[in-house]
Amino acid sequence: MITKFLKINKFVLVLLVLVIGSSEAQENAAQKNSLTDSLYIQEVEGKKERPKVLHAEPLYIDLIRDLGARKGEKEWNLGLGLTDNITHDEYTALIEYEWAPIDRLGLEVELPFSIYYPTAGNTNAPGSNLNSIKLAAQYTFLVSEKKKLSMAFGYIHEFLLPDFNNYNSSTLITGNGYNPFLVIAKRWGQNFHTLLYTGPQFSNHFSDNTTQTNWQINSNIHYMIPGTRNFIGLEFNKEINNADFYMTIRPQMRVVITDNMLVGIVTGIPINRENQRFSSFLRLIYEPSH
């Protein structure tokens, strides 16, 4: 009986040691991740330059430059996407360069391409093209380190281009796109991030002198993984066109490959599937040192 009692006590003691050790390991890991988070935030926000708050940037409708951008920052982006439409597939690609010539001002040049293939019999897909030459600017007018809040306004101008097949018979520029926008972002604690990107889109076509108006309301929530720059999140891309409302939910994740190379992976789930089914998008991000 005594021997059995001693064995039980020995087992309980070993189990207690393992539990305590596991708890200490988890606590140490949590402390290490928290320290890493703090160090990364401090790296962004603690420089002896103008204030800047770290925010997670959405991957599909991305920003022109980081909110609170500092002079000399720059970034290259390469995007590849596939959208499954009802009557055709759309393959997209973009090349994007963004930089900050002065504090808080971001500039961007983007070339977005679309290639279409019909998937349903006896249907004509849209013409493949370089959609536009896109020029953009964004200025962060509010940075509050105390509230972990940033606000910016910006403007995107697009020179709309014809289909590849119409280059000989069409003017080089077929219209203009105008897109003023507002960005409001807030970080909650160290890891949770929310962001609102909204504004009207106007498209004017020279051929018939018509203007189309869409309203964009893009809301985002992200969680940055403790101890890393990686994040997971949701992007809600909402569009209002006349009396029609469209929304696509885009689950996404960003993974750091090297110190200055990141990759973003996005899936698109449309709420209204009249014309579009699922989509996917990949963004490669390169941040040269400055």
C-alpha positions in Angstrom: 0.0 0.0 0.0 2.8 2.4 0.9 4.7 1.4 -2.2 1.6 2.1 -4.3 1.2 5.5 -2.6 4.8 6.4 -3.2 4.4 5.5 -6.9 1.3 7.7 -7.2 3.1 10.6 -5.5 6.1 10.1 -7.8 3.8 10.2 -10.9 2.0 13.3 -9.6 5.3 15.0 -8.9 6.7 14.2 -12.4 3.4 15.4 -14.0 3.6 18.6 -11.9 7.1 19.3 -13.0 6.1 18.8 -16.7 3.1 21.1 -16.3 5.2 23.8 -14.6 7.9 23.4 -17.3 5.4 23.7 -20.1 3.8 26.7 -18.5 7.1 28.4 -18.1 8.0 27.6 -21.8 4.7 29.0 -23.0 5.2 32.1 -20.8 8.7 32.6 -22.1 7.5 32.2 -25.7 4.8 34.7 -25.1 7.2 37.1 -23.5 9.6 36.6 -26.4 6.9 37.2 -29.0 5.7 40.3 -27.1 9.2 41.6 -27.0 9.7 41.0 -30.7 6.4 42.8 -31.5 7.5 45.7 -29.3 10.9 45.8 -31.0 9.4 45.8 -34.5 6.9 48.5 -33.5 9.7 50.5 -31.9 11.8 50.0 -35.1 9.0 51.7 -37.1 7.7 54.2 -34.6 10.8 54.9 -32.5 13.1 56.5 -35.0 14.1 60.1 -34.5 12.0 61.2 -37.4 8.4 62.4 -37.8 5.9 60.2 -35.9 4.6 57.1 -37.7 2.2 54.4 -36.5 2.6 50.8 -37.7 -0.5 49.6 -39.5 -1.3 46.4 -41.5 -1.8 47.2 -45.1 -4.5 45.4 -47.1 -3.2 43.2 -49.9 -5.8 43.5 -52.7 -6.7 47.2 -52.6 -3.4 48.3 -51.2 -2.3 51.8 -50.1 -0.2 54.2 -52.2 2.4 54.1 -49.5 2.6 53.3 -45.8 0.5 55.7 -43.7 2.9 58.3 -42.2 5.5 57.5 -44.9 9.0 58.8 -44.4 11.2 60.4 -47.0 13.2 57.8 -48.9 10.9 54.8 -48.4 10.1 52.9 -51.6 8.6 49.6 -52.7 8.1 47.4 -55.7 5.0 45.2 -56.2 4.3 42.4 -58.6 0.7 41.1 -58.6 -0.8 38.0 -60.3 -4.5 37.1 -60.2 -7.2 34.8 -61.6 -10.9 35.5 -61.6 -13.5 32.8 -62.5 -16.3 34.6 -64.2 -19.5 33.0 -65.5 -18.6 33.3 -69.2 -14.8 33.8 -69.1 -11.7 33.6 -67.0 -9.7 36.8 -66.3 -6.0 36.6 -65.7 -4.6 39.8 -64.2 -1.1 41.1 -63.6 0.3 44.4 -62.2 3.6 46.1 -61.8 3.7 48.8 -59.2 6.4 51.2 -57.9 5.7 53.5 -54.9 8.0 55.9 -53.1 8.0 58.8 -50.6 9.8 61.9 -51.9 9.1 63.8 -48.7 7.7 62.8 -45.3 4.0 61.6 -45.3 3.6 61.9 -49.1 3.4 58.7 -51.1 3.5 58.5 -54.9 2.8 55.5 -57.1 2.9 54.4 -60.7 1.0 51.2 -61.7 0.5 49.2 -64.9 -2.4 46.8 -64.6 -2.9 44.1 -67.3 -6.0 41.9 -68.0 -6.1 38.8 -70.3 -9.4 37.2 -71.0 -10.3 33.6 -72.1 -13.9 32.5 -72.9 -15.1 29.5 -71.0 -18.7 29.2 -72.2 -19.6 28.2 -75.7 -20.6 30.9 -78.2 -19.6 33.7 -75.9 -17.2 36.6 -76.5 -14.8 37.5 -73.8 -13.7 41.1 -73.3 -10.6 42.2 -75.2 -7.3 41.7 -73.4 -5.4 45.0 -72.6 -3.2 47.1 -70.5 -6.1 48.6 -68.6 -4.6 51.9 -67.9 -1.6 53.9 -66.8 -2.3 54.7 -63.2 -0.7 57.6 -61.3 -1.5 58.2 -57.6 -0.6 60.3 -54.6 -1.5 59.9 -50.9 -0.8 62.3 -48.0 -1.1 61.4 -44.4 -2.5 64.4 -42.6 -2.9 62.9 -39.1 -0.6 60.6 -37.1 -1.5 60.0 -33.5 1.0 57.7 -31.7 -1.0 58.0 -28.5 -4.3 56.8 -30.2 -2.4 54.6 -32.7 -4.4 56.3 -35.4 -3.6 57.5 -38.9 -5.6 59.3 -41.5 -4.8 60.1 -45.1 -6.4 61.4 -48.3 -5.3 60.6 -51.8 -6.1 60.7 -55.5 -5.7 58.1 -58.3 -5.8 59.2 -61.9 -6.0 56.6 -64.7 -5.4 57.1 -68.4 -7.7 54.4 -69.8 -6.2 52.4 -72.8 -7.8 50.4 -75.6 -7.8 46.7 -76.1 -4.6 45.2 -77.7 -6.6 44.4 -80.9 -7.7 48.0 -81.3 -4.4 49.8 -81.0 -4.3 50.6 -84.8 -7.9 51.7 -85.0 -8.3 53.6 -81.7 -6.9 56.6 -80.0 -4.0 55.8 -77.6 -6.1 57.1 -74.6 -9.8 56.2 -74.6 -10.8 58.0 -71.4 -9.9 59.0 -67.9 -10.5 57.6 -64.4 -10.8 59.8 -61.3 -10.6 58.4 -57.8 -10.3 60.6 -54.7 -10.2 58.6 -51.5 -9.9 58.7 -47.7 -8.0 56.3 -45.4 -8.6 55.8 -41.7 -6.5 53.2 -39.8 -6.2 52.3 -36.2 -4.1 49.7 -34.3 -5.7 48.1 -31.3 -3.0 47.0 -28.9 0.1 45.5 -30.6 -1.5 42.9 -33.0 -5.0 43.9 -34.1 -5.4 46.4 -37.0 -8.5 47.9 -38.7 -8.6 50.1 -41.8 -11.2 51.9 -43.9 -10.5 53.0 -47.5 -13.4 54.7 -49.2 -14.1 57.1 -52.1 -15.9 57.6 -55.4 -14.7 56.3 -58.8 -15.5 58.2 -61.9 -14.8 56.8 -65.4 -15.2 59.1 -68.5 -15.0 57.5 -72.0 -14.2 59.7 -74.9 -16.1 57.5 -77.5 -19.6 58.4 -76.2 -18.7 61.0 -73.6 -20.4 59.0 -70.8 -19.3 59.0 -67.2 -19.8 56.1 -64.8 -19.8 56.5 -61.1 -19.0 53.8 -58.5 -18.6 54.2 -54.7 -16.0 52.1 -53.0 -16.1 51.2 -49.3 -13.3 48.9 -48.4 -13.1 47.8 -44.7 -10.3 45.6 -43.3 -9.4 43.8 -40.2 -6.0 42.1 -39.7 -4.1 40.2 -36.9 -0.4 40.4 -36.9 1.1 37.1 -35.7 3.1 37.7 -32.4 6.8 37.8 -32.9 6.6 38.2 -36.7 5.6 40.7 -39.5 3.2 38.0 -40.9 -0.5 38.6 -40.7 -3.8 37.1 -41.5 -6.9 39.2 -42.2 -10.1 39.9 -44.0 -10.7 42.6 -46.7 -14.3 43.5 -47.4 -14.4 45.2 -50.9 -17.9 46.8 -51.3 -19.0 48.7 -54.4 -22.2 50.7 -55.0 -23.2 51.3 -58.6 -26.5 53.1 -59.0 -28.9 50.9 -57.1 -26.7 47.8 -57.1 -24.5 46.7 -54.2 -21.6 44.2 -54.7 -19.3 42.8 -52.0 -16.4 40.5 -52.2 -14.8 39.1 -49.0 -11.1 38.5 -49.4 -9.4 36.3 -46.7 -5.6 36.9 -46.9 -2.3 36.3 -45.4 1.1 37.9 -45.6 4.4 36.0 -45.1 7.9 37.4 -44.7 10.4 35.7 -47.0 13.4 37.8 -46.2 14.0 41.1 -44.4 12.9 43.1 -47.5 10.8 40.5 -49.4 7.2 39.6 -48.5 4.5 37.6 -50.2 0.7 38.2 -49.9 -1.9 35.5 -50.8 -5.6 36.5 -51.3 -8.8 34.6 -52.0 -11.9 36.4 -53.3 -15.4 35.2 -52.3 -18.1 37.2 -54.0 -21.4 37.6 -52.1 -23.4 38.1 -55.3 -22.4 35.4 -57.9 -24.4 36.6 -60.9 -21.3 37.4 -62.9 -18.3 36.2 -60.9 -17.3 33.2 -58.9 -14.1 32.7 -56.8 -10.8 34.5 -57.4 -7.3 34.4 -56.2 -4.5 36.9 -56.1 -0.8 36.8 -55.3 1.3 39.9 -54.4 5.1 40.0 -54.2 6.5 42.9 -52.3 10.1 44.1 -52.4 11.2 46.9 -50.1 14.7 48.2 -51.0 16.7 49.5 -48.0 17.0 53.3 -47.7 
